[in-house]
């Protein structure tokens, strides 16, 4: 890491306790011709036909249905400050809120249930990045269990397992602090909870709910809770089941959750990174939220990383949080967990790098594809 960044981060960590991410407004993104795609062009990116999206309104109590060509179609109340969501093949959406996991019928657009957490000490439901309650959420491959990471303010989190038939919590496992993201292995045998404030991934055996902690800290753990250099979101690589965790547009940690060993590959966006998504062919999409140090870091972006490691960095206008893709079109949420969020999505053509903004919900954070 450059010496200047080390100095800036050390000062920031001392001054801002419990800061998770950059709070400085991002400058305009760089347009280096070798790695970055221009944003200006006469042709706007098109949306995949017959596609509907669902986003969580982190600034409200709702989820919003979105036509990527036209904008919002309507909203459904789910619970305070919804964060992550996942949609099953049966059309039910599972939404992690501060109050519990909401179950939404996406066909009738109504909430079917709200499943309260069994984890204690969550406090009253409220808003903001540090609020108690559900964060990352994932569905087992067979659709029988939903796993939700639950943030306990001021302490370690939990992973709660919910039976999708009975809508009951069937077990709880301990995780690291603030489980930003939850992923499931392709065979359904393990769940991975990414602990933002504990620099780790908790590997959970789905049969026993036994756990194993794996540290993920390519920059080290100096600064503790005040550090920016923590894991946020992960993706499971289709080819081998390894976890992909990006850091700062500089390093990609490739973690073998079976052995706990990891390697680090170079990235090129040079920006603070959050949401990730991996395509069926192994292409990785990574959301850059903006610089830690505006004097030396780049602005918000979407990295398109091929399986061979080659990257295309597409500048974005303002901070974003999460991303999904349909075909060669990506949809990036503008909600962001900290300051600088906006009420919409950016639609990105992955081939040309062209972008357009689309109104969608209130501080949209999580995103899922309902139909395509």
N, C-alpha and C positions, 0 to 999 in steps of 0.2 A: 504494500500500500504506500502511496506517496507520502513523504514526510508531512506535507501541509495537511493532508487529510487526517493523519494521525493526530496532529496538534489540534485541529478543529474539533475532532470527535472527542478528544479528551476534555477539552474545555466545555463542550456541550454536555457531556455526561455529568460533569461536576455541577453544572448550573441547572440542569433540567432533570430532576428525579422522575422516574416512571415515564419518560418520553419514549414512545415507540417508534415514531417515524418523523420524517422531515416536516417542519411547520413553516418553512420559508417559502413564499410564493416562487413558483418556478419561472425562470427566464425563458426566452424563446429557445426552441431546440436548435441544435446544430444541424447543418446540412452538408456534412462531409460527403463528397461525391462517391467515395469508395464504399461506404457502408450505409449511408442514409438516403432514404427516398424522398423526393420533393413532395410537398403537400399541395401545390397549386397546379391545376390542370382543368381543362374544359370538361372532361368526362368525370361524372360522379360515380362512385361505386354503386352497383345494383345489389339488391337483396335477393336471397334465394326465394323462389316462388313457394307458396303454400307453407310459409314458415311463421310460427307464432312464438314469441319469447315471453318469459315470465321473469320479473325482477323483484327483489326485495327492497322495500322502501325503508331504508335505515333511518330516515328522518321522519317517519310516520309509523302507523300501525298496520300497514297494508302491503299486499303484493299487487303489482300492476301487470296486466296483460298488454303486450306490445306487438303491433304489426310493424315489422321493420321497414316497411315502405311508407306507412302513413302515420305511425305514432301510437299513443296509448289507446287501448280499447275499453278499459275499465279496470276497477280495482276491487279487492276483497280485503276486509279487515281480518288480520290474523293474530295480532298481539303486538306488544310494545317492541319497537326497534328490531325488526326482523333482520337477520344477518345472512347466514347461508341457507341454501335450499337445494333439494334434489327431487327429481321427478321419476316415478316408476313407470313401467310399461303399462300398468293399469290406469294411468292418467291421474293418479293421486300425487300431489306435491307435498313434500315434508319440509316445513319451514322452521328454522331455529330462531325463536324470539326470546326476549327477556323473560317472558312469562311461562313458556313451555314450548313444546313442539306442536305447531299447528298442522292439521291435515286438511288439504284443500282438494276438492274435486275440480280439476281444471276443465272438465267438460261442461259442468253446470255452473262453474264459477261461484262456488259457495264453500265456506269453511265447514268441515264435517265434525272436527273435534279439536280440542286443545289439551295436550297431554302434559300435565305438570311435571317438573323435574323432581327427582328424589334427593338430589344433592342439597345439603343444607347451606345456610349462611350466604345466600345469594343477594340479600337485601331487597328493597322494594324495586319493582320494575322501573327502569329509567332508560335514558338515552346516552349515547356517547360511546367512545371506543373502549372504555374500561367498565362498562355496565356489566352486571352479573347476568348469567343466563347463557343460552346456546350461541355458539359461534360456528365452527365447521360442522358439516353434516354429510353423511354418505349412506348409500344403500347397498346392502349385500347383493352379490351377483344373482342370487335366487329370489331376491325381492322380499325375503321373509323377515329381515331385521333392518332397522334404521339405527345408525350410530351417530350420536351427537356429542360434540365436545362442549363442555359446560365450563364457563369461566366463573371462578370464585374470587371476588374482589379481594386483593391482598394476599392470596394464597395459591396453592396448586389447584389445578382444575380436575375434572373428572370426564370420563367417557361413559355415557349411558346408552344401553342397548334397549331398543323398543321393538316389541313384536308387532309386525304390521297387520296381523289378523286381529289380535285382542286389543291392540292399542295400549298395552301395558309395558312399563319398564321391567325388564327381566333381569337386569344386572348392572352393576356399576364398577368401573375400574378407575384407578388413580392415574393422572397424567401430569405433565409439566404445567407451567403457568401460562394461562391464556391460550387455549388450544384453537389457534386461528383456523386451522384446516384439518380435515379428517379425510382419509383415503382408505380404500379397501383393496387387498391383494386380489388379483384376478381369480384365484381359487376360493376366495372367501374365508381363508383360514386365519388371516391376520388383518388387523385394522391399525392404521398409522395416524397418530394424533401429533400434529406439529405444535410444539410448545414455544410460542413466540418469546416469552420473557424468561425462559429457562434454557434457551439455546439447545433444544433437543427434539427428538422424535420418540414418542412412546409407542413401542410395538406391543400390541395387545393380541393375545391368543383368543380367538372368538369362541373356542370350545370351553375354555376354563376362565377366561378374563384375567389370566395371569399377564404380567407386564414385564417389559424390559426396556430400559432407557438407553438411547443412543445419542451421544452428544453430537451436535452439528454446529460447528463454530469455526469456519475457515479463517476468520479474522481474530480468533480467540474470544474470550469472554470478558475482557477488560471493560469496565464501565458498568457491568451488571445491568440492572434495570434501566439505567440511563443510556445504554448503548443503542445505536441505530442498527448495528450490524448483526441482526438476528434473523432466524428463519421466519418466513411468513406463510407462504403457500407451497404445496408440493404437487407433483404429478407422478403417476405410476407409468413407467415406460412400457408400452405394449410388448416390445420384443423380449424383455427379460424380467419384468416386474420390479426393476430397480426404481428408487425414488429420485426424482430430479428436483433440486431445490436451488433456485437462483439467488445470488447475492449481488446487489449494487451494480448490475450490468457489467461486472468484472469477473465473477466466479460462478460456475455451476457445479454444485456438489452432486455427485452421482453416488447414491448410497445403496449398498446391498443390505437390505433389512434383515436378511438371514444371518449374516456374519457380523454386521455392524461396521464393516469396513467401507471406506469411501475414497473416491478420487475426486480431483478438482480439475475442471476444464475451464479454459478462458472464454469470457464473454466480452462483448464490445460496446454495449450501449452506454456504459458509464453513468448510470442513474439509479436511484433507489428503486427497488423492484418489489412488487406485490403479487397480484394474481397470475396464475398459470393455467394453461390448458394444453393437452397433448392430442394431436390428431392421430387417426388410425395408422397413418404411414410413419409415425414417430416424430413428425414436425412439432416442435415446441413453441408455444406462444407465451410471451412473458410481458406483463404490463409494467412499464416504468412510470413512477409517480412524479419524479422530479429530483432535483439535486439535493444532496446534503450540504455541500459547499458550492454555492453558485459561482464562485471564482474558478472552479476547476471541473465541476461536474456538468453533465448534460441535462436537458429538460425532459419532460414526459415523452414516452415513446411506447411503441409496441415492437418487441423483438420477434422476428420470425426465424427460428433456428432449425435448420435442416438436420436430419439424423447424422450427416457427416460433419456437423459442427459449423458449417457456413451460416452466416447470419445476415439478415436484412433488417435494418432498424428504421422503423417508420415513425417520424415525429407525430405527436399528438398535441392538441391544443388544451392544456391544462391537465391537472391530476386525474387519474382514473384508478379503478380498483381491480376488477375481475374481467374475464374474457371467456367467450365461447365462440365456436365457429361452425358454420354450415357450408359445406363445400369450400370454396375459396373466398368466403366472406366471413370476417370476424366482427363480433359485436362486443364493445368494451364499455363497461359501466363507468359513469362519471361520479358515482357516489363518494368514493374515497373515505377511509376511516378517520382522516383528520381534516384540517382546514383546507379550503380550496376546492371542495366538492361542488358539483352542479347537477341539475335535475335532467339528466339525459344519458344517451348512449352515443358513442362514436362508431359509425359503420365503416369498416376498413376493407378495401379490396387487397387481398394478400399478394396478388400478382403485380398490380400496378403501384400499390402504396397510396392510392387515392382514398380520401376520407370525407365523410360528411357527418354532421351532428344531427341527432334526432331527439326530440323531447320524449321523456319516459320516466314517469313516477317522481318520487321525492327522495333525493339522495340515493339513487339506485345502487345497490352494492352487489349482492349475489345475483346470478343470472343462470337460466336454464332454457333449453330449447324444448318446446312442447310438441311441435309438429314440423315436418319438413317434407 
